[in-house]
Amino acid sequence: MALIDDYLPAYQFSERHSRPIAAAPERVMAAVAAYRPDNDRFFAAMIGLRELPMRLSARLSGRPATLAAPFGLANFTRLDERRASEMVYGLVGRFWRRDFGLVAIPDGAAFRAFNEPGVAKLVVGFAAKRTEAGTLLATETRVHCPDRAALRRFAPYWYLIRPVSGLIRQRMLAAVQRACERPDPGQD
C-alpha cells in the first residue's frame, strides 16, 4: 500500500503528475525534501495573487500589515518519514477562505485523527519508483471534505485553483529533475 493511502484513503478530489528522472530514487527523494518553492517566481506570483484579497482587506480596514508569511511548503506537516521512496505532507483547513483557515496539525497521528465538520484535509505525496533509466517521480494531491458543507465550499475553489496547482506541481518536478541531473561538481 502506498504511504499516501495510509493518511488519506478516502477523498473527493485528486491530481497526479509524474516525470522520469535520470537519477537514483535516493537522490530524487533528497531533492524533493530539499525543494523550496520560494525560489520559483511563478509560485510566488500565484500565491501572491491568491493572498491578494486577504492583504487588501487588511490594508483597507486600517489593520496593521502583520500578515503571516506567504503560504508555502512550510505550512504543511511532514506526516511520516519511515519510507525512503515516499514522503507525505498534510494540511488541514478551510482552504476556500481568504486566510486558508489553517488548523495546526503536529504530526501524522493527529492528521489521521482529525475529523472536524467543515474542515478539509489535504495530502501531497511523493513516490519514487526505480526504472531502467533512473526513477519515475510521481506527486499526488488529494483532498477529503468530511461533509456536504465543506464539499460545497471547496469544490468551486478546487476547480479555480487546480490548473495553477497542476502547473506548480509540474514546475516542481522539473526543478527536482534539474537538481538531480546536473553534473556533480565533485566528479571529473
N, C-alpha and C positions, 0 to 999 in steps of 0.2 A: 504494500500500500504506500502511496506517495505521502510524504510528510504533510503536504497541504491538506490532504484528506483527513488527517488527524485533527486538524484545527477547524476546518470549515467544510464538512462533508455535504451539507445541505446549503444551497444558495440559489438565488433567483437571477443573478447577473454574473457574467464572466467574460473574460477577454484573455486570449492566449497569443503569444508571439514566440518565435524561435529563430535561431541563427546558428549556422555552423561556424565553428572557430577552430583554427589550426593550432591547438594547444591542448595540453593535458587537462582533464577535468579539475585537478587540484589547483592549477594556475588560474583557470577560468573562475572558479569559486572564490579564490583570493581576490581577483579583480572585481568580482561582484561585491564582495564585502568592503572593498576599498573605494568603490564608486561613490562620488559625491555629486548630486545633481546641481549644486550651486555653481559648478563650473560650466554648465550648459546655458547659454544665453536664451535659447528658446524656452527652456524650462522656467528660467527666471521671469521671462516676459509673460508666459502663460499664467504662472502663479500670481504675478503682479496684477494681471488682468482679472483673475479670479478674486483677488482680495480687494480690488478697487472699490466696490460698494461699501465694504467694511471700513476702509480707510477714509473714504469720502464722508460717510456717516459720522465718523468721529470728528473729522475736521469741521463739518457743517454744524454739529451740535456744540462746538466750542470745547469739547473734551480735549485734554492733552493728548498728543500723539504718542501715547505709551502703549502702542500695539505690540503684540508678540512679534518675534522674528518671523520672516516669511516661512510659509509652510514648506516642509521638505521631508526627507527621509528620517531626520532626527525626531519627527513627530511619531514615528512608528516604534513599536516594541518588537525586538527580536524575540521570537517565540520559542525557538528551540535550536540548539547547536549540536545535536547528537549525531547528525549525519554529514559526512564530508561532501557528499554530492548534492545536498539540498539545503536550502535556507528558506525560512518563512518569517515574514514580518506581519504584524497585525495592527489594526487601528479600529477604534470604536468611536462612533459619534453620530451626530445629525449633520451629515456632510452637506446637505442642501441649505443649511443655514449660512448666513454671511460669515459667521465666525467658526464654521465647521462643527460646532457643538461637540468638541472632542471630550472623551472621557478617559482619564488616565488609567492605563492597564499596566501593572508592574511586570507581568510575566505570562508565560503560556498557560499556566493553570488558571490564572484569573481570566484570561481571554476565553478559555473553554467554558468557564463557569458563568460568564457574564450573560445575562438574559433579561434585559430591561425592555419593556414595551416602548416602541417609538424610537429606539436607538439601533442603528445598523452596525453590523460587524463586517470588516473588510480584511482580507488577507492578500498579500502579494508573495508569491512563491517563486523560487528559482531552482531549477533542477538541471544538472549537468550529466549528460549521458555520453559515455565513451563511444567514439565511432572510429572507423578505419582512418579517417583524415584528422582526427583530434577529438572534438567534443561538439555535441549539439546542446546549446544552452537554450532552455525554454523558460519563459516567465509567464505566470498566470495570475490574474487578479480575479478574485471572487468577492461578491457582496451578498450578505444574508440580511433580509429585513424580517424581523420577528413577528410583525403584524401588518394588517391592511393599512393602517395609518402611515407607518414607516414606508411601506411599499408605494403608496400613492405619492408620498413626498419625494422619495428617492428616484423613482422611475424617470420623471422629466429631467432631473439633474443628471442622471446617468446618460441619457440619450444626448444631452447637450455636451457633456464633457468627454464622452467616450472617444470621439475622433482625436481629440487633443491628447487624451491619455494614451491612446494607441501610438501616436507619433512620439510621445515622450518615451514609451517603452522601447520603440524601435531605435530611437537615438541612444538610449542606454545600452541596448545590446550592441550597437555599433561602437560605442565608446569602450565597452568591455573587450570587444574584438580587437580594436586598435591597441589597447593596453596589452593584450596577450600576444598579439602577433608582431609587435615592434621588436626589432633585434635587442637582445640582452646586451647592455653596454659592457658587461664583463666578458663577453665572448669575443674571440678573434674573428 
